[in-house]
Amino acid sequence: MKNLSVVEYLSQLPEGEKIYYRANPGNAGDALIAAGAFILFRKLELDVEIIDLESFDATDKIVLYAGGGNLVGIYPEAREFFRKFHMQAKTIILLPHTVKDNEDLLAELGSNAVLFARELVTFKFLKENAINAKVYIDHDLAFNIEPKDFLDMKSPSILSIIAKKLLYKTTGNKQEFLKLPRPKMMFDNTLFEFRGALLGSKVGNFFREDVERALSEVPAGNADLSVKYEYGTRNDAITDYTTSRLMKYVNRFDEIRTDRLHICIASALMGKKVSFYPNSYFKCRAVYEYSLKEPYPNVTFFEKSDK
């Protein structure tokens, strides 16, 4: 079977048919992936509706589940989504993803399932275990981001966001209310960014501190940016805000050290010198080999987690 990119596959869907999209409800890395997805949807002029899980019926619909690294055995969301909807949907599509474990679920998937790997380890695994699905490979959707678009984006003030939230809450405009970032997190990030500016370091240590951590201990002064900028993925306004604010902060530094894939990708896109380290399984290494090694010589991958 000929490989298709995400653009090629989505371009051949029936013109004008609504597509239903579910983002990973995760951290700032998931927001960058979603921002890249929304860029792609706009480029292709797709009619995309964001899924509300409480009321969604997938029957005879084209359904997209976000790219990322959720279907790996340690997180429930992607597995539960596919388990619930894959038999109802006309077509169910997994956007570029890292996948491991879940062999039982993959064996259940039928010919209406379309699975995109974002690196070769997952591509081989899906070919072996999702034998009835269509399996392709393409790059992580965060590579759709053009840094200048987000670095030039004007940031709203905390007071303006509070005023809008009060207005939309009073008028019952839930849709516009949900497009606004949380003021408390905006304030916390402002203090964090101010403290960072006072320190004046040009080297950023941005290592993860969760279940995927491979470092025995994180460096002094570490900041897990994917958690600090976790505004959500519920719509393109929020993911654009997250991407802009995160990239503006990372852009202050000349050199980045991280085991967070999307901190690495954002830094690589901005031309930063990046020291990239493994997470607890093969994800970082595999994406580096497939998408970063040749196009981004400013990124160096270190085999061992501890420096």
N, C-alpha and C positions, 0 to 999 in steps of 0.2 A: 504493500500500500504506500502510495506517495505521501511524503510528509507535507503537511500544511501548517503554515503559521496561523496564529490567532486571527490576524487581519484577513488572511485568505479564507479561513473557515467562516468567520462571521460575515464576510462580504457575500458569501454564497447562500446565506439564509434568505428565506422568502421576503421580498421587499415589502416594507410597511408592517410586517408582523411584530407585535409587541414582544419584547424580551424581558424576562423577570430576573433580577439580579440580587444576590445575597452576598454582602461583604463579610469577612471575618470580623467578629466583634472583639478585636484585639487592640494591640498597642500602636505606637506611632509608626512602626514598620508596616503594619497592616494598613494604616492610613496612606502611606506612600504607595503601596500596591493599589489601593482603591483609587487614589488620585490618578495613577497611571491608567487604570481601567476607565475612569470617567473621561480622560483625555481621548482614549481610543474610541469610546462610544460617541463622543461629539464629532470626532474626525470622520467616522463612518456614518454619521447621521442616523444612529439607531434609536428606535423608540424603546427606551429602557425604563422600567418601573422597579423601584426598590421594594423588595419583599418584606411584608409585615408577617412574621411567622405565626402570630396569633390567629390570623384570618386567612392565610394563603392556601389556595387549592391549586395544585400543580397540574391538574388534569388537562391533557392536550395542549400544554404550554411549553414554550422554549425557556428553559431555566438555566441560569448561570450561577455557579458558585465561585467565589473569589479565588484568585491566586494566593499562594502563600505556602505555609508549612504546617497546616492544621491537621492533615490526614496522616498522622505519624504515630498514633497509638497513645500519646500522652495528653492529647486534647480531645474533647468530645464533639465539638460543634460540627465539623465537616462530616464526620461519620454519621452522626444523628440526622443531619440534613439529607444525606444520600439514602440512608436507610428508610427515611420517611417518604421521600418523594421520587425515587428513581423509577418505581413501577408506574407512577401516575403520569409523569411528564411525557410529552411527545419527544422532546430531546432534553437531556440533562448534561450540562457541560461543566467540567472542572477546568478553570483557567490555570495557567502555568503554576505548577505545584511541586513541592517535594512530598513524596509519599513513601511510607514504610509501614510494616505490619498490616493489619486490616485485610489479610488475605481472604477471609470469609466474606467480607463485604464485596471485594473486587470480583470474587467468583460469582456473586449474585447478579452483577450488572449485565444488562442486555445490550442489544445492538443500538438502543437509543442513547447510550452513554458515550460521551466524547471526553476523553481525558488528555489533558496537556501536561506533560512533564516539563520542568524547567531546568533539568540537568540529566546527564546520561545514566546515572545510577537509578534514578526513578523511572526513566524511560524503559530501561531493561526490565525492571521490576514489574511495571505495569504490563508490558508485553507478555510476561510470563504468567501473570496472575489475573489479569482482566481480559481473558481470551475472547470474550464476546463483544467487548467494547472497541471503539475506534481510539487508537492511541497515537498521539503526535507529540512533538517537542518544540518548545519555543522559549524565548528568554522571559525572565521575570518582568511583570508589567511595569514595575517601577522604572525600568529603563526608558519608558515613554516620556518621562519627565524632562522638560527643558529647564535647567536651573534658572536661567535669566527670568523666565516668566514668574517664578516664585520668589526670587530675590528682589524683584522690582515691585512685588505686590504690596499695596499699602495695608498696614496693620491697623485695625480698629482700636480705639481706646477702650479701657475697661469701663469708663463711665458711659460711653455710647452703647456698649453691649448691655449694661445694666438697664439703661433707659429703654432700649428696644425690647428686652425681656419683659419688663413691666408692661409695656404697651401691648405686646403680643399675648401676654398672659391675661391682661384685662379684657382684650377684645376676643379672646378665645382662638387666636390664630396659631394653632399648634404647629402647622407646617413651617411657618417662618420662625417660630420659637425654637424648633429643633435644629435650625440652621446656625444657631448662635453658640459660640464656645462658652464654657463654664467660667464665670468671672473669678471664682476662687482659684482655679487652676491658672488663669491668666495672671493673677496677682502673684501666685507662688512662682511662676516662671519668670516674671519680671524681677523678683528678688534674686532668684537663682542666676539670671543673666547679669544682673548688676554686680553680684558677688564675683562672678567669673570675670567681668571686665576689670574689677579692682585687682584681681590676682595677676592679670596680664599675661598668662601663659600662652605660648603658641603651639603647645602640644596638648591634645585632648585625649584623655583616657576614658573611653566610653564602653565599658564592658558590662555584659548582662549579669544580673544577680538573681536569676530564677532557676527553674528546673533544668534548663538547657546549658547552664554554666559548666564549662570544663576547667576553668582556672581553679586552682586550689584556694587562692585568695585574690581579690581584686587589688589593683594598685592604689596607693594613697591618692586621695582626691578624685577617685572614680565617680562618674555620673552615668547612670543607666538612662540614657536619653529617651529610649523607646518607651519607658515607663513615665518619665517626667513630662513628656509631651503626649500623653495618652488622652486625647480629646474625643476619640471615638471614630467610627467609620460610617455613621448612619446616613450621610448624604455628601454630595460633592462640595458643599460650602464648608463643612467641617474638615473634610480631608484636605481641601486646598489650604485652609487656615493652618492646619497642623503641618503640612509639608512646607509652607512658607516660613512659619516660625522656626521650625526645626532646622531648615537649611540656612536661614539667616544666622542662627547661633553657631552651627558647625562652620560656617564660612569665616568666622573670626579666627580660626586656627589654621596653621600651616601644615601640621602633621596630625593625623588621627590614628589612634590605636584602639581596635575594637574587635569583638567577636559577634557583634550584631550585624547581620547581613545587610539590613537596609540603611544602617549608619554608614557601612562600607560603600554601598551603592551610591548614596547621596553624596558622600565625600569624593568618590571616584568621578562622578559626573561633574563635580565642581573643580576637578583637577588637583585635589589635595594629595599629598603623600600619605599613603595608607598602609599601616601594618595590620594585617588581617589574620585573625586567629580562629581556631576551630571552636565549634560549639560541641555539645555532648554527643552528637552523632554526625553523619557524613554531610549534612546540608551545606555548611559554609565551604568546605573543600570542593564539593561537587559543583556548586554554582560558580565558584572561582574558576574552576577548570573550564566550564562551558561558556561563561559569559564575561569574565573579567580578565583572565590571564593575558590574552593577546591584545584586546582593544584598549586595555587600561594598564600600561606599563608602570604607572604611578602606584599600583597596588602590589604589595608583596605579601604572599601567604606564608605563614610560619607553621610548620607541621606540629610543633609542640605547643601546648597551651601556655605553659609557664615560661616566662622570659628569664 
